[in-house]
Amino acid sequence: MTLLHLSFSEIPGYLLPVLLLILIIWSVALVAIANGRFYDNTTKLCWFLIVLCLNVPGVLLFVLWGRKEIQYGNKAENNRT
């Protein structure tokens, strides 16, 4: 009954670096979303769930559209006052 049992010895050698790179990029995207200043918290939560659930397509969507919604530098400070 172990349908999801997979060990590193069963993964081909050329695929392991690719999977590691995907994991790193996915983690960086989640950290960027968590640390970013969005217009509201709902947008942040939506992007977090999109990247978390869709993995690679979610990261691509965030890079193409989501990065535009993050406020950088003094603009974020000025909007809070």
Secondary structure, DSSP 8 states (H G I E B T S, - for coil): --TT---GGGS-TTHHHHHHHHHHHHHHHHHHHHHSB-SSHHHHHHHHHHHHHHSHHHHHHHHHTGGGG-B-THHHHHHH-
